[in-house]
Amino acid sequence: MSQIPEVAEHLGNILETVTLEAYPEIKKIKEAMLTCGALNSLMSGSGPTVFGIFDDEEKAKACYEAFRNGEYRPLARQVYLTAPWQQRK
């Protein structure tokens, strides 16, 4: 059984409390990822990277496309999709 949902639920970044207010586009990116079906979305470190955790490969691919070529394209300049964890082993 995958522990991805449990791990995603417990992610956090204390710097977001300050950064999201100063840079609302980060909040928009996080919200877009959640709308796409991410279990969680988080700013990495002090930014500017934002990532989403997905437990469904098709939702992750659709989100990637929405950021790369679709409705969320104006929110991000660089978009990456990594291989599913199971394929990395």
N, CA, C and O atoms as CSV, one atom per row, in Angstrom:
chain,resi,resn,atom,element,x,y,z
A,1,MET,N,N,0.841,-1.190,0.000
A,1,MET,CA,C,0.000,0.000,0.000
A,1,MET,C,C,0.882,1.248,0.000
A,1,MET,O,O,1.881,1.308,0.717
A,2,SER,N,N,0.522,2.207,-0.779
A,2,SER,CA,C,1.298,3.438,-0.910
A,2,SER,C,C,1.159,4.324,0.312
A,2,SER,O,O,0.066,4.470,0.860
A,3,GLN,N,N,2.250,4.907,0.733
A,3,GLN,CA,C,2.235,5.854,1.847
A,3,GLN,C,C,2.237,7.294,1.340
A,3,GLN,O,O,2.352,8.231,2.130
A,4,ILE,N,N,2.112,7.471,0.041
A,4,ILE,CA,C,2.160,8.804,-0.545
A,4,ILE,C,C,1.099,9.733,0.042
A,4,ILE,O,O,1.440,10.858,0.408
A,5,PRO,N,N,-0.177,9.324,0.154
A,5,PRO,CA,C,-1.168,10.246,0.725
A,5,PRO,C,C,-0.838,10.679,2.151
A,5,PRO,O,O,-1.018,11.846,2.498
A,6,GLU,N,N,-0.364,9.764,2.969
A,6,GLU,CA,C,-0.022,10.106,4.354
A,6,GLU,C,C,1.163,11.064,4.412
A,6,GLU,O,O,1.152,12.014,5.195
A,7,VAL,N,N,2.170,10.828,3.601
A,7,VAL,CA,C,3.325,11.715,3.553
A,7,VAL,C,C,2.905,13.097,3.053
A,7,VAL,O,O,3.281,14.113,3.638
A,8,ALA,N,N,2.129,13.131,1.976
A,8,ALA,CA,C,1.687,14.405,1.405
A,8,ALA,C,C,0.889,15.222,2.411
A,8,ALA,O,O,0.999,16.448,2.443
A,9,GLU,N,N,0.095,14.558,3.226
A,9,GLU,CA,C,-0.736,15.234,4.216
A,9,GLU,C,C,0.096,15.949,5.283
A,9,GLU,O,O,-0.356,16.936,5.862
A,10,HIS,N,N,1.289,15.462,5.540
A,10,HIS,CA,C,2.114,16.007,6.622
A,10,HIS,C,C,3.202,16.969,6.161
A,10,HIS,O,O,4.033,17.389,6.965
A,11,LEU,N,N,3.208,17.321,4.885
A,11,LEU,CA,C,4.208,18.259,4.373
A,11,LEU,C,C,3.882,19.684,4.801
A,11,LEU,O,O,2.714,20.047,4.935
A,12,GLY,N,N,4.910,20.479,5.011
A,12,GLY,CA,C,4.703,21.877,5.340
A,12,GLY,C,C,5.979,22.678,5.152
A,12,GLY,O,O,7.079,22.126,5.139
A,13,ASN,N,N,5.818,23.978,5.007
A,13,ASN,CA,C,6.957,24.882,4.868
A,13,ASN,C,C,6.598,26.179,5.585
A,13,ASN,O,O,5.750,26.934,5.111
A,14,ILE,N,N,7.225,26.438,6.702
A,14,ILE,CA,C,6.912,27.600,7.526
A,14,ILE,C,C,7.139,28.917,6.784
A,14,ILE,O,O,6.492,29.916,7.095
A,15,LEU,N,N,8.038,28.932,5.821
A,15,LEU,CA,C,8.291,30.160,5.062
A,15,LEU,C,C,7.102,30.571,4.192
A,15,LEU,O,O,6.992,31.730,3.792
A,16,GLU,N,N,6.220,29.626,3.904
A,16,GLU,CA,C,5.035,29.972,3.117
A,16,GLU,C,C,4.168,31.000,3.829
A,16,GLU,O,O,3.489,31.786,3.168
A,17,THR,N,N,4.172,31.016,5.144
A,17,THR,CA,C,3.330,31.954,5.889
A,17,THR,C,C,3.666,33.398,5.548
A,17,THR,O,O,2.797,34.269,5.601
A,18,VAL,N,N,4.906,33.654,5.202
A,18,VAL,CA,C,5.339,34.999,4.825
A,18,VAL,C,C,5.313,35.167,3.306
A,18,VAL,O,O,4.845,36.183,2.794
A,19,THR,N,N,5.809,34.183,2.608
A,19,THR,CA,C,6.005,34.284,1.166
A,19,THR,C,C,4.690,34.368,0.386
A,19,THR,O,O,4.596,35.126,-0.579
A,20,LEU,N,N,3.684,33.606,0.788
A,20,LEU,CA,C,2.424,33.605,0.042
A,20,LEU,C,C,1.753,34.973,0.049
A,20,LEU,O,O,1.089,35.348,-0.918
A,21,GLU,N,N,1.922,35.708,1.124
A,21,GLU,CA,C,1.356,37.050,1.191
A,21,GLU,C,C,2.130,38.015,0.293
A,21,GLU,O,O,1.539,38.861,-0.378
A,22,ALA,N,N,3.439,37.881,0.287
A,22,ALA,CA,C,4.282,38.777,-0.510
A,22,ALA,C,C,4.255,38.433,-2.001
A,22,ALA,O,O,4.419,39.314,-2.846
A,23,TYR,N,N,4.051,37.167,-2.321
A,23,TYR,CA,C,4.062,36.693,-3.710
A,23,TYR,C,C,2.810,35.854,-3.973
A,23,TYR,O,O,2.881,34.626,-3.945
A,24,PRO,N,N,1.677,36.490,-4.226
A,24,PRO,CA,C,0.421,35.753,-4.394
A,24,PRO,C,C,0.421,34.765,-5.566
A,24,PRO,O,O,-0.411,33.859,-5.609
A,25,GLU,N,N,1.340,34.934,-6.506
A,25,GLU,CA,C,1.393,33.982,-7.621
A,25,GLU,C,C,1.767,32.583,-7.136
A,25,GLU,O,O,1.363,31.590,-7.741
A,26,ILE,N,N,2.532,32.497,-6.057
A,26,ILE,CA,C,2.875,31.183,-5.506
A,26,ILE,C,C,1.616,30.500,-4.983
A,26,ILE,O,O,1.413,29.305,-5.196
A,27,LYS,N,N,0.777,31.266,-4.302
A,27,LYS,CA,C,-0.488,30.721,-3.813
A,27,LYS,C,C,-1.355,30.252,-4.981
A,27,LYS,O,O,-2.003,29.210,-4.888
A,28,LYS,N,N,-1.374,31.001,-6.069
A,28,LYS,CA,C,-2.152,30.622,-7.249
A,28,LYS,C,C,-1.641,29.314,-7.848
A,28,LYS,O,O,-2.437,28.473,-8.264
A,29,ILE,N,N,-0.332,29.137,-7.893
A,29,ILE,CA,C,0.245,27.898,-8.423
A,29,ILE,C,C,-0.140,26.724,-7.534
A,29,ILE,O,O,-0.538,25.670,-8.030
A,30,LYS,N,N,-0.023,26.903,-6.225
A,30,LYS,CA,C,-0.392,25.835,-5.287
A,30,LYS,C,C,-1.867,25.469,-5.447
A,30,LYS,O,O,-2.212,24.289,-5.495
A,31,GLU,N,N,-2.723,26.464,-5.528
A,31,GLU,CA,C,-4.156,26.217,-5.688
A,31,GLU,C,C,-4.460,25.508,-7.003
A,31,GLU,O,O,-5.318,24.626,-7.052
A,32,ALA,N,N,-3.761,25.890,-8.064
A,32,ALA,CA,C,-3.961,25.242,-9.361
A,32,ALA,C,C,-3.576,23.770,-9.292
A,32,ALA,O,O,-4.279,22.920,-9.838
A,33,MET,N,N,-2.476,23.465,-8.631
A,33,MET,CA,C,-2.057,22.062,-8.507
A,33,MET,C,C,-3.079,21.252,-7.724
A,33,MET,O,O,-3.381,20.114,-8.082
A,34,LEU,N,N,-3.608,21.835,-6.663
A,34,LEU,CA,C,-4.636,21.140,-5.887
A,34,LEU,C,C,-5.900,20.937,-6.728
A,34,LEU,O,O,-6.539,19.887,-6.649
A,35,THR,N,N,-6.253,21.928,-7.521
A,35,THR,CA,C,-7.402,21.805,-8.417
A,35,THR,C,C,-7.180,20.678,-9.421
A,35,THR,O,O,-8.126,19.985,-9.796
A,36,CYS,N,N,-5.947,20.494,-9.851
A,36,CYS,CA,C,-5.599,19.422,-10.799
A,36,CYS,C,C,-5.621,18.044,-10.153
A,36,CYS,O,O,-5.571,17.032,-10.852
A,37,GLY,N,N,-5.694,17.994,-8.835
A,37,GLY,CA,C,-5.739,16.701,-8.166
A,37,GLY,C,C,-4.526,16.348,-7.342
A,37,GLY,O,O,-4.399,15.211,-6.887
A,38,ALA,N,N,-3.621,17.304,-7.137
A,38,ALA,CA,C,-2.468,17.029,-6.276
A,38,ALA,C,C,-2.947,16.758,-4.851
A,38,ALA,O,O,-3.892,17.391,-4.382
A,39,LEU,N,N,-2.308,15.833,-4.173
A,39,LEU,CA,C,-2.625,15.552,-2.772
A,39,LEU,C,C,-2.172,16.708,-1.882
A,39,LEU,O,O,-2.774,16.993,-0.847
A,40,ASN,N,N,-1.103,17.358,-2.311
A,40,ASN,CA,C,-0.579,18.522,-1.614
A,40,ASN,C,C,0.322,19.268,-2.593
A,40,ASN,O,O,0.818,18.700,-3.566
A,41,SER,N,N,0.515,20.529,-2.317
A,41,SER,CA,C,1.415,21.355,-3.113
A,41,SER,C,C,2.171,22.231,-2.140
A,41,SER,O,O,1.603,22.727,-1.167
A,42,LEU,N,N,3.451,22.422,-2.402
A,42,LEU,CA,C,4.302,23.092,-1.438
A,42,LEU,C,C,5.375,23.903,-2.140
A,42,LEU,O,O,5.868,23.524,-3.202
A,43,MET,N,N,5.722,25.006,-1.540
A,43,MET,CA,C,6.869,25.781,-1.997
A,43,MET,C,C,8.113,25.062,-1.476
A,43,MET,O,O,8.155,24.647,-0.318
A,44,SER,N,N,9.097,24.921,-2.311
A,44,SER,CA,C,10.327,24.240,-1.925
A,44,SER,C,C,11.307,25.235,-1.316
A,44,SER,O,O,11.683,26.219,-1.952
A,45,GLY,N,N,11.707,24.976,-0.103
A,45,GLY,CA,C,12.658,25.856,0.569
A,45,GLY,C,C,12.137,27.268,0.655
A,45,GLY,O,O,11.005,27.492,1.085
A,46,SER,N,N,12.955,28.226,0.249
A,46,SER,CA,C,12.535,29.623,0.271
A,46,SER,C,C,12.007,30.054,-1.101
A,46,SER,O,O,11.837,31.247,-1.355
A,47,GLY,N,N,11.752,29.099,-1.970
A,47,GLY,CA,C,11.212,29.384,-3.297
A,47,GLY,C,C,12.345,29.524,-4.293
A,47,GLY,O,O,13.508,29.417,-3.903
A,48,PRO,N,N,12.064,29.751,-5.516
A,48,PRO,CA,C,10.778,29.987,-6.160
A,48,PRO,C,C,10.102,28.724,-6.679
A,48,PRO,O,O,9.105,28.821,-7.394
A,49,THR,N,N,10.609,27.553,-6.344
A,49,THR,CA,C,10.041,26.311,-6.846
A,49,THR,C,C,8.806,25.906,-6.052
A,49,THR,O,O,8.783,25.995,-4.824
A,50,VAL,N,N,7.784,25.461,-6.769
A,50,VAL,CA,C,6.571,24.918,-6.165
A,50,VAL,C,C,6.357,23.548,-6.786
A,50,VAL,O,O,6.508,23.383,-7.997
A,51,PHE,N,N,6.004,22.556,-5.961
A,51,PHE,CA,C,5.790,21.214,-6.486
A,51,PHE,C,C,4.480,20.647,-5.964
A,51,PHE,O,O,3.943,21.096,-4.951
A,52,GLY,N,N,3.985,19.654,-6.676
A,52,GLY,CA,C,2.773,18.953,-6.269
A,52,GLY,C,C,3.065,17.475,-6.121
A,52,GLY,O,O,3.903,16.921,-6.833
A,53,ILE,N,N,2.367,16.836,-5.186
A,53,ILE,CA,C,2.475,15.400,-4.963
A,53,ILE,C,C,1.179,14.765,-5.479
A,53,ILE,O,O,0.086,15.115,-5.033
A,54,PHE,N,N,1.311,13.843,-6.407
A,54,PHE,CA,C,0.161,13.170,-7.001
A,54,PHE,C,C,0.252,11.676,-6.731
A,54,PHE,O,O,1.346,11.111,-6.685
A,55,ASP,N,N,-0.898,11.038,-6.554
A,55,ASP,CA,C,-0.920,9.579,-6.446
A,55,ASP,C,C,-1.577,8.951,-7.675
A,55,ASP,O,O,-1.829,7.747,-7.716
A,56,ASP,N,N,-1.848,9.792,-8.675
A,56,ASP,CA,C,-2.463,9.334,-9.915
A,56,ASP,C,C,-1.653,9.901,-11.086
A,56,ASP,O,O,-1.579,11.115,-11.277
A,57,GLU,N,N,-1.059,9.011,-11.852
A,57,GLU,CA,C,-0.174,9.431,-12.943
A,57,GLU,C,C,-0.905,10.264,-13.998
A,57,GLU,O,O,-0.346,11.225,-14.527
A,58,GLU,N,N,-2.142,9.899,-14.302
A,58,GLU,CA,C,-2.896,10.638,-15.315
A,58,GLU,C,C,-3.211,12.059,-14.852
A,58,GLU,O,O,-3.149,12.996,-15.649
A,59,LYS,N,N,-3.547,12.228,-13.579
A,59,LYS,CA,C,-3.789,13.572,-13.044
A,59,LYS,C,C,-2.508,14.401,-13.087
A,59,LYS,O,O,-2.546,15.591,-13.401
A,60,ALA,N,N,-1.387,13.780,-12.775
A,60,ALA,CA,C,-0.104,14.491,-12.816
A,60,ALA,C,C,0.214,14.942,-14.238
A,60,ALA,O,O,0.656,16.071,-14.452
A,61,LYS,N,N,-0.010,14.061,-15.207
A,61,LYS,CA,C,0.247,14.417,-16.605
A,61,LYS,C,C,-0.682,15.532,-17.073
A,61,LYS,O,O,-0.253,16.442,-17.781
A,62,ALA,N,N,-1.944,15.463,-16.681
A,62,ALA,CA,C,-2.907,16.503,-17.070
A,62,ALA,C,C,-2.532,17.844,-16.441
A,62,ALA,O,O,-2.666,18.888,-17.079
A,63,CYS,N,N,-2.068,17.818,-15.207
A,63,CYS,CA,C,-1.639,19.047,-14.539
A,63,CYS,C,C,-0.413,19.619,-15.232
A,63,CYS,O,O,-0.327,20.826,-15.459
A,64,TYR,N,N,0.522,18.763,-15.564
A,64,TYR,CA,C,1.708,19.188,-16.304
A,64,TYR,C,C,1.300,19.904,-17.594
A,64,TYR,O,O,1.810,20.980,-17.906
A,65,GLU,N,N,0.386,19.300,-18.328
A,65,GLU,CA,C,-0.070,19.897,-19.590
A,65,GLU,C,C,-0.790,21.226,-19.356
A,65,GLU,O,O,-0.645,22.159,-20.146
A,66,ALA,N,N,-1.562,21.312,-18.277
A,66,ALA,CA,C,-2.276,22.556,-17.974
A,66,ALA,C,C,-1.302,23.693,-17.668
A,66,ALA,O,O,-1.566,24.849,-18.000
A,67,PHE,N,N,-0.172,23.360,-17.031
A,67,PHE,CA,C,0.857,24.372,-16.750
A,67,PHE,C,C,1.735,24.624,-17.973
A,67,PHE,O,O,2.169,25.752,-18.209
A,68,ARG,N,N,1.986,23.600,-18.728
A,68,ARG,CA,C,2.899,23.716,-19.873
A,68,ARG,C,C,2.236,24.411,-21.067
A,68,ARG,O,O,2.831,25.290,-21.692
A,69,ASN,N,N,0.996,24.007,-21.377
A,69,ASN,CA,C,0.352,24.498,-22.597
A,69,ASN,C,C,-1.086,24.954,-22.407
A,69,ASN,O,O,-1.715,25.404,-23.364
A,70,GLY,N,N,-1.616,24.851,-21.207
A,70,GLY,CA,C,-3.033,25.115,-21.007
A,70,GLY,C,C,-3.339,26.333,-20.162
A,70,GLY,O,O,-2.620,27.332,-20.189
A,71,GLU,N,N,-4.413,26.226,-19.416
A,71,GLU,CA,C,-4.948,27.364,-18.677
A,71,GLU,C,C,-4.008,27.924,-17.607
A,71,GLU,O,O,-4.104,29.102,-17.261
A,72,TYR,N,N,-3.116,27.108,-17.087
A,72,TYR,CA,C,-2.211,27.592,-16.036
A,72,TYR,C,C,-0.853,28.042,-16.577
A,72,TYR,O,O,0.044,28.377,-15.804
A,73,ARG,N,N,-0.705,28.051,-17.877
A,73,ARG,CA,C,0.574,28.430,-18.489
A,73,ARG,C,C,1.096,29.794,-18.015
A,73,ARG,O,O,2.300,29.934,-17.800
A,74,PRO,N,N,0.232,30.799,-17.846
A,74,PRO,CA,C,0.741,32.107,-17.396
A,74,PRO,C,C,1.347,32.095,-15.985
A,74,PRO,O,O,2.034,33.042,-15.603
A,75,LEU,N,N,1.098,31.037,-15.216
A,75,LEU,CA,C,1.578,31.003,-13.834
A,75,LEU,C,C,3.019,30.528,-13.683
A,75,LEU,O,O,3.668,30.849,-12.687
A,76,ALA,N,N,3.525,29.780,-14.639
A,76,ALA,CA,C,4.842,29.164,-14.460
A,76,ALA,C,C,5.695,29.302,-15.710
A,76,ALA,O,O,5.195,29.175,-16.827
A,77,ARG,N,N,6.972,29.562,-15.521
A,77,ARG,CA,C,7.894,29.682,-16.649
A,77,ARG,C,C,8.561,28.365,-16.995
A,77,ARG,O,O,8.826,28.084,-18.163
A,78,GLN,N,N,8.830,27.563,-15.986
A,78,GLN,CA,C,9.446,26.256,-16.215
A,78,GLN,C,C,8.588,25.205,-15.529
A,78,GLN,O,O,8.191,25.370,-14.376
A,79,VAL,N,N,8.304,24.124,-16.248
A,79,VAL,CA,C,7.436,23.072,-15.730
A,79,VAL,C,C,8.104,21.736,-15.985
A,79,VAL,O,O,8.584,21.471,-17.087
A,80,TYR,N,N,8.134,20.891,-14.958
A,80,TYR,CA,C,8.761,19.574,-15.079
A,80,TYR,C,C,7.818,18.513,-14.541
A,80,TYR,O,O,7.047,18.767,-13.616
A,81,LEU,N,N,7.884,17.337,-15.117
A,81,LEU,CA,C,7.127,16.184,-14.659
A,81,LEU,C,C,8.128,15.072,-14.422
A,81,LEU,O,O,8.824,14.651,-15.346
A,82,THR,N,N,8.205,14.600,-13.204
A,82,THR,CA,C,9.147,13.521,-12.904
A,82,THR,C,C,8.459,12.174,-13.073
A,82,THR,O,O,7.231,12.092,-13.100
A,83,ALA,N,N,9.250,11.133,-13.185
A,83,ALA,CA,C,8.720,9.780,-13.310
A,83,ALA,C,C,8.081,9.351,-11.994
A,83,ALA,O,O,8.528,9.764,-10.925
A,84,PRO,N,N,7.041,8.529,-12.064
A,84,PRO,CA,C,6.444,8.014,-10.838
A,84,PRO,C,C,7.479,7.291,-9.972
A,84,PRO,O,O,8.404,6.658,-10.481
A,85,TRP,N,N,7.304,7.397,-8.685
A,85,TRP,CA,C,8.249,6.809,-7.730
A,85,TRP,C,C,8.486,5.320,-8.001
A,85,TRP,O,O,9.621,4.849,-7.927
A,86,GLN,N,N,7.426,4.588,-8.311
A,86,GLN,CA,C,7.572,3.155,-8.556
A,86,GLN,C,C,8.496,2.868,-9.723
A,86,GLN,O,O,9.143,1.820,-9.733
A,87,GLN,N,N,8.588,3.743,-10.698
A,87,GLN,CA,C,9.431,3.531,-11.847
A,87,GLN,C,C,10.887,3.913,-11.570
A,87,GLN,O,O,11.763,3.622,-12.384
A,88,ARG,N,N,11.154,4.551,-10.447
A,88,ARG,CA,C,12.505,4.982,-10.120
A,88,ARG,C,C,13.306,3.904,-9.414
A,88,ARG,O,O,14.530,4.008,-9.332
A,89,LYS,N,N,12.663,2.896,-8.914
A,89,LYS,CA,C,13.343,1.850,-8.131
A,89,LYS,C,C,14.054,0.872,-9.022
A,89,LYS,O,O,14.676,-0.070,-8.532
